Amino acid sequence: MKLSFFHERKAEPALSFGVSDLHILGGEISGFMSSRSTARYTEMGWHYAGHCYAALVVTGGGCLLFGTRHALTFMSDRIEHFYLLGASLSANGLAVAKFDPQSNLWRGIERPMWCHSWRIVSPACASQMIVAEHIVRLNPWEADKVPPVEAVA
């Protein structure tokens, strides 16, 4: 996968990094440049290394993983393009979530869900991280497909 940083109205990225696992924690994205660097969201855009970028784009096919680091519960189908345009996340051109800076949470647009932490990972990394029988397939752009809820005894 490739993470690219774009200034407004530019066709070519200002920066690009090869990535296999991006961590999103509220309004911060890490997992590139030796995992020490972080891009942070403000109302002006995504800030990284002293510059502000209007958009961050992940290309090359990846999956969204939801849950904690040790207890992943949901995984999306493979997505070719992720767009972080300001506070909005789109997957293959469909709006998925919007970041709320006051609560430091991402709010689903089609699906009524709130999320603080999630990841974008390459399919190869996803298959290494998960046990398939414990993961529920969840595509956040499909509001009509609700994952099964297990009854609590």
C-alpha positions as CSV (number, residue, x, y, z in Angstrom):
1,M,0.0,0.0,0.0
2,K,1.0,3.6,-0.4
3,L,0.2,6.6,1.8
4,S,0.3,9.9,0.0
5,F,0.0,13.5,1.3
6,F,-1.6,16.1,-0.9
7,H,-1.8,19.9,-0.8
8,E,-5.0,21.5,-2.0
9,R,-5.6,21.3,-5.7
10,K,-2.5,19.4,-6.5
11,A,-2.5,16.4,-8.8
12,E,0.8,15.0,-7.6
13,P,1.4,14.1,-3.9
14,A,3.8,16.2,-1.9
15,L,4.9,13.1,0.0
16,S,4.4,9.3,-0.4
17,F,5.4,6.4,1.9
18,G,5.1,2.6,1.4
19,V,3.0,1.2,4.3
20,S,1.5,-2.2,5.3
21,D,-0.2,-1.2,8.5
22,L,-1.6,2.2,9.4
23,H,-3.0,2.9,12.9
24,I,-5.7,5.5,13.4
25,L,-6.3,6.6,17.0
26,G,-8.8,9.4,17.1
27,G,-7.3,12.2,15.0
28,E,-3.8,10.7,14.7
29,I,-2.4,8.4,12.1
30,S,0.8,6.4,12.6
31,G,2.5,3.4,11.1
32,F,4.7,5.1,8.5
33,M,8.3,6.3,8.6
34,S,9.5,3.7,11.1
35,S,6.2,4.0,13.1
36,R,7.5,7.0,15.0
37,S,5.9,9.7,12.8
38,T,2.3,10.8,13.3
39,A,0.0,12.9,11.2
40,R,-2.5,14.8,13.3
41,Y,-5.9,16.3,12.2
42,T,-6.9,19.9,13.0
43,E,-9.7,21.9,11.4
44,M,-7.1,23.2,9.0
45,G,-6.2,19.7,7.7
46,W,-3.7,16.9,8.3
47,H,-0.4,18.1,9.9
48,Y,2.8,16.3,9.4
49,A,6.5,17.4,9.7
50,G,5.6,21.1,9.9
51,H,3.3,21.1,6.9
52,C,-0.5,21.0,6.5
53,Y,-2.1,18.7,3.9
54,A,-5.7,18.8,2.6
55,A,-5.8,15.0,1.9
56,L,-4.2,11.8,2.8
57,V,-4.8,8.9,0.3
58,V,-4.1,5.2,0.8
59,T,-3.9,3.2,-2.4
60,G,-2.9,-0.3,-3.3
61,G,-5.6,-2.3,-1.6
62,G,-6.2,-2.6,2.2
63,C,-8.7,-3.8,4.7
64,L,-10.2,-1.9,7.6
65,L,-9.8,-3.7,10.9
66,F,-11.8,-2.7,14.0
67,G,-11.3,-3.6,17.6
68,T,-8.4,-3.5,20.0
69,R,-4.9,-4.6,19.1
70,H,-5.3,-8.0,20.8
71,A,-9.0,-8.5,20.1
72,L,-9.9,-7.6,16.5
73,T,-13.6,-8.1,15.9
74,F,-14.5,-6.7,12.5
75,M,-12.8,-6.6,9.1
76,S,-13.9,-5.1,5.8
77,D,-13.5,-6.4,2.3
78,R,-10.4,-5.3,0.4
79,I,-10.6,-1.6,-0.5
80,E,-8.4,-0.1,-3.3
81,H,-8.6,3.6,-2.3
82,F,-9.0,5.3,1.1
83,Y,-9.4,9.1,1.1
84,L,-9.0,11.2,4.2
85,L,-10.3,14.5,3.0
86,G,-10.2,16.8,5.9
87,A,-12.3,15.2,8.6
88,S,-14.0,12.7,6.3
89,L,-13.0,9.1,5.4
90,S,-14.1,7.6,2.1
91,A,-13.5,4.1,0.8
92,N,-13.5,3.6,-3.0
93,G,-15.3,6.9,-3.3
94,L,-18.1,6.2,-0.8
95,A,-18.3,8.2,2.4
96,V,-17.7,6.0,5.4
97,A,-17.0,8.1,8.5
98,K,-16.5,11.6,9.8
99,F,-14.1,12.6,12.5
100,D,-15.5,14.6,15.5
101,P,-12.7,16.5,17.2
102,Q,-14.7,17.2,20.3
103,S,-15.2,13.5,21.2
104,N,-12.0,12.4,19.4
105,L,-14.1,9.7,17.7
106,W,-15.0,8.7,14.1
107,R,-18.8,8.5,13.4
108,G,-20.1,6.2,10.8
109,I,-22.1,7.9,8.0
110,E,-24.1,4.9,6.6
111,R,-23.7,2.7,9.6
112,P,-24.6,3.9,13.2
113,M,-21.2,3.2,14.7
114,W,-18.6,5.2,16.6
115,C,-14.9,4.3,16.6
116,H,-11.8,5.6,18.3
117,S,-9.2,3.1,17.1
118,W,-9.0,1.2,13.8
119,R,-6.4,0.2,11.2
120,I,-5.9,0.0,7.5
121,V,-3.7,-3.0,6.7
122,S,-2.6,-4.8,3.6
123,P,-4.5,-8.1,3.0
124,A,-1.3,-10.0,3.6
125,C,-0.9,-8.4,7.1
126,A,-4.6,-8.9,7.8
127,S,-4.4,-12.6,7.2
128,Q,-1.4,-12.8,9.6
129,M,-3.1,-10.8,12.4
130,I,-6.5,-12.5,12.5
131,V,-8.1,-15.8,13.2
132,A,-10.7,-16.0,10.4
133,E,-13.4,-17.8,12.5
134,H,-13.4,-15.0,15.1
135,I,-13.7,-12.1,12.8
136,V,-17.0,-10.7,11.5
137,R,-17.0,-9.2,8.0
138,L,-18.2,-5.6,8.3
139,N,-18.2,-3.1,5.4
140,P,-19.0,0.3,7.0
141,W,-20.6,1.6,3.7
142,E,-23.3,-1.2,3.8
143,A,-25.8,0.0,6.4
144,D,-28.3,-2.7,5.5
145,K,-26.0,-5.6,6.4
146,V,-25.9,-5.7,10.1
147,P,-23.4,-8.2,11.7
148,P,-25.0,-10.8,13.9
149,V,-25.1,-9.9,17.6
150,E,-24.5,-12.8,20.0
151,A,-27.0,-13.1,22.8
152,V,-25.6,-12.3,26.2
153,A,-26.5,-15.0,28.8
